[in-house]
């Protein structure tokens, strides 16, 4: 570009940046280089290579501890490629594709209905969903493709670490035992409690004696041992001692053997509700840890008893706060609420979605406008097939005569 042409360029464009025709020629040349040279140079300047697509292919070798496909892919293969816990994968089986599977170890950081890629104890990975089985034939091919990082996993660092069995790590016996009263709405004081399991061998799980002591103080009359069968209760009674074991020995318990597929196990939820109808409280509800199955059961009962969404969120999240020392009101607390209360209430309000949980976009559900009492009542009378008189009877056991209009 000649000096005359450069000067003309300044006259035409220089005013846009405060230049005028009296500016020095070298300033004009610099302006031309900035405006036109950079795009040209970028054509020759070395560019960052696109990120390599990380895909791993393996075969199903059997079932994991959660009865879902275990693969011949070792976790070290993923780590060697720089993949960290909390990564998200696309999982492709012979039948379908699953998005947003979270990479974790020992199921730490797993919430109900999460799809996961988990590191098993032997170092190999498994795939699955907490709340619905992923199935794949042994020997069939599975492809894992890294797609990003789980935002939710990043927000739950305490939960991802799990809990300890050391009483000194907790502020009170109640917190350690995950023992607390379920309150809110029209629920009568002193009628409903939840906890860690009191039926474990204390030599293997040190929380059990604390639960038994607290249950006695709360004057528990009936035990709802969600994750137990009659035979496993009988085995515990035969070898262990404690207040809750005495309740079981006297027949003051129900053991529906409820698994993690509890939304599909309608008859087991009905068995729990019938046991409340047929027996007097105070009631103690527990599974193994007093978190997932216990949380769902208590949420359903709270909704029937007219508890507010905030009361139910606080109750469900408290189990996680107790076990993992999560601060109430923190970002992690809010992530826990979204992964527990929101998901359970969504399915209670939309039981037609239960048959194919895999189709639900859990990141974008909204339960803020749900009439929780009506949803729970209709869930019981519709999806579970209970009579209105039986549902009203359960409410009366927990609250006295129901104050809500029939759904």
N, C-alpha and C positions, 0 to 999 in steps of 0.2 A: 504494500500500500504506500503510495507517494505521500510526501508531506502535505500536498494540496488536498489529496483525498482524505488524509487523516484529519486535517483541519475541518473539512466538510463534515466528516463523521461527528466531530465534536460539536459543530454548530447544530447538527441534527439531533444527537442523542445526549450530548454532554450536560445539557440543562437538567436532565433527569436526575443527575447525581451532583448537581451544583457546580459543574464546570462551565467555562465560557471559552470564547475563542482566543483569549489572551493566555490560556494555560500553556505550559511548556510542552513541546512536542513529545518528550519522553513519557509524560503523563498519559498522553493520548495513546501512545504505543502500548503502554502497560495495560490501559483499559481494553484495547483490542485483544491483547493476549489473554486477559482474564475471561473476556466474553466468548472468544472464538477458539482460543488455543486449548483450553481445558477439555472440551469435548473431543477435539482431535487427538490429544495426548492419551485420553482414556481408551482410545481404540488400541493403543500399543502398550499401555501400562499393564503389568501382570494383574489378573483378576483372581480373587479367592475362588478356589474350586468349589462346586456345589457339594453340600454334605452328602457323604456316602449313605445310601439307603441301607440300613442294617436289618437284614432279614436272616432268620434262622429256621431251618427245616429239620424236623425230627419225626420220630414215630412213637405211637402210643405203646408203652410196655406193660401197662397194667393200671391199677387204681391207686390213688393217693389215700392218705388218712381220712380225707373227706369224700371218698368213693367217687372221685372224678379223675379224668385222664392224667396219668403220669407219663412223662416223655423221656426219651433217651438223650435229651439235651442237658448238658451240665451247666450250672450257673456260671462257672468260670469262663465258659465261652462268651457269655454276655459281658461279664466284667472285663474280660480281655479286650473288648471293643469299646471300653470306656462307659458302658451303661451302668447307671447307678440305681439303687433302690428308689422307687417313686416314679420311674419311667413308665410311660404308657405304651401299650402294644395293641396292634391289630392281630387278632387270633383267627386263623382260618382253619376250619375243620373240614371233614368230608361233606358236611351238610350245610354249614352256614358260616357267616363271618361275624365276629364280635369285636366291637370297638372299645377303646378306653380301658383295657385290662391293665391293672396296676401291678407293677413288679414289687414283690415284697418277700420277706423271709420269715418262715415259721408262722405265717398268717398274721403277723404283727402289723397293725394298721388296717385290718380288714373290718369293714362294716357290712351289715346285711345288704344283700343284693349287689355288692361289688363283684365285678368280674376281675379275675386275678391271674397273674403268672407268679407262682409261689416257689420258693426254694425249699425243698423237703430236707429232712435231716441227713440224707445221704448225699446231698449236693446236687441232685437232679431237680429239674423243675416240673411242676404240675400246672395244669390250667383248671379253671372252674369258676363257679358262681356261688356265692353264699346266699342260698335261698331258692335255688333252682339248679338241677343237675345239668351240666354240660356232658353230653355223651359222645363217645367216639370209639369205633371198633379197635380192638387191640391189633397193632401192626399198621393201622391207617396213618396217613401223613398229616402232620400239623405244621403250619407255617406261622411264625411269630415275626412281626415287623414293627420296629420301634417307630412310634408316631409323634412322641413328644414327652412331656412331663406332667404328672398329675398335680393340678393346682390344689386339690383337696388334701392329698398326701403331704404336700409341703406345709399345709396349715395345721397339721395335727402331729407335731413332733413328740409330744408327751405320750399320746396314745400309741404312736408307732413304736415306742420303746417297750410298751407293755407295763406290767405291774410287778412288784416284788412281793415276796412272802415274809418280809421282815416287819414285824410290828413296829419297830422303831422308826420306820419310814413314814408312819402315819400319825396324825394328830390325836386320834381317839380310837377306842375300841370299836365304836360304831362305824367310823370310816374304814377301818381295817376289815371289818366283817361285812362291809357294804350293806349294813343293816339300817333301814330307816322306815319311818311311817309314810304311807301314801295318803296325801291329804288333798284338799281342794274341793270345790263344788259343794255338793250336799253330803259328802262322805262323813260319816260319824267319826268323832275322835276315837282313837284306840281300836279301830276295827280292821285295818288293812296295813300289812307290812310287807317288805321285800328284803332280800338278803342274798349273800353268797350261800352256797350249799352247806347245811349243817351235817351232812351225811358222809363227808369225807373222813378217811382215816387221818387223825391229827398228825401221825408220823409223816404223812405225805403232804398234808395241807393244813398249815397251822391256824387257819382262820376258823375252822369248824368249832372248836371249843368256845370261841368268842360268840359265834352265832347262837349256839345252844344257850349260853348264859343270858344273852340279850333277849332271846325268845322267851325264856322263863320270866324275866323281868317284865316283858310286855304282856304276859299272861296269854300267850298264843294257845288257841284251842284246836286249830285245824291247820294241817300243813299241806300245801300244794307243791309237790315235788315234780316240776314240769318235765325235767329231763330223765326222770327215773321210771323204771318199770316195777311192778310188784316184786319180781324176783330180785332186782338190784336193791330194793328197799329191804327185803327180807335178809339179804346177805349182810347189809350194813347193820341191821338190828342184831343179828347173830354175833357180830364181832366187835361192836362198838357200844359205847355208853354216852348218854347225854339226854337232855330234856326233849329234843325233837325226835330222838330215837325212841323214847318212851311213848311219845304221841303215835308214832308209826306202829309200835308194838301193840298199842291199844286199838289200832284200826282207825285212828283219827287223821287220815291222810288220803290223798289221791295221787296216783303216779301214772300219768297218761303216756309216758314215754314219748314226749313231744320232741321232734327233731328240729333241724334248722329249716326244714321245708314247712314251717308251721302254718303258713297261709293256705297251703294245699291240704293240710291235715285237719280238715274241718271237724271230724268226729272227736279229735283230741281237745280242741278248743271247747266244743260242746260239753265234753266230759268235765272239764274244769268248771265251767259255768254251772253245770248241774250240781257239782259237789258243793258249791257255795250255796245254792238253793236248798240243798238237803242237810247242810251242817251249819252249826253256829260258829261265829268268830269269837275272838280275833283270828284272822287268817294270816298265814305267812306264805308268800309266794317266792319260789326260788327255782333256778335251773342249776347250772354248775357254778357260774360266776355271778349270776343275778343281774344280767346285763341285756342280752338280746331277746331271748324268749320271755324272760321275766318282764322286760320293757314293753314288749308287744301286749302281753296279757294285762299288765297294769294300765297301759294306755287305753285299751278297750274298755276296761272297767271304769276308769276315770271319765272317759267320754260319756258313758252311760249315766254317770252320776253328775253330769253337768259341770265338770271342771272346764276352766278356760284353757285356751291354747297355751298361754304363758305358764299356767300351772302344770300342764302336761309336759311341756318342753322341759321345764325345770326338773320335774320328777325323773324323766327319762335320761336327761343329761347328767343328773347327780350320780348315777352309777359309774359313769365314765370319769367324772371328777373325783369320786372317791378312790377308785382303783388307780388312776394315773396322775393324781394331783394336778388336775387341770383347773385353771383359775376361772371362776364364774364370770361371765361377761367378756371374756377374752375372745380374740379371733378364733382360737381353737375351740372354745366353747360354742361359738356360733356355727362352726363347721360340724361339730358333733350334733347339734340340734338339726341341722339340715340333713345329716346322714342317718338320723334315727327317727325323731318325731315326724319330720316331713315325709319320709319314705313310708313309714307304717301308716300314717294317717291317709296318705294318698291311696294306698291299697284298700284301707277300710272304706274310704269314700268311693272307690272305683273297683269293686270286686270283679268286674268284668275284665279287668286288666291282668288278673292273677294268672290266668292260663298261659300268658306269654309275657313274663316279666322282662324277657330280653328285648322286647320292642319299646320299653319305656326309656325315655331320655331323662335319666335321674338328675342331670345337671340343670334341667329347665322345668322341673315340676313346681307347681304353686298351690299351696293348700291354705293360703291366707283367707280365702272366702268360704271355706268349708264350714257348714253347720255341723259341728263335730258330734253333738248329741244325736241328731237325726241320722247322720252317717253311721254311727255305731249301732243305733237301734235297728236301722234297716239292714246292716251287715248281719246282725244276729237273727233277725226274723226272715230275711231274704236269703243271703248267702249260706248261713249256717242252718237255716231251716227250723229255728226254734219258734215256739209259740209265743205270742205276745204275753200271755199270763206268766210263762216261765221267765221271760226277760224282765218283766215287771217285778217278779219275785226276787230275782237276783239284785235288782236295784233296791228293793225294800230291805234286803239283808244288809246292804252296805250303807243305806241312807235313812231307813225308815220308809214310810210311804213315798213313792216317787212324786216329785213336784213338777215334773215336765209333762207337757202335753204329749199324747201319743204321736210318734213319728208318722 
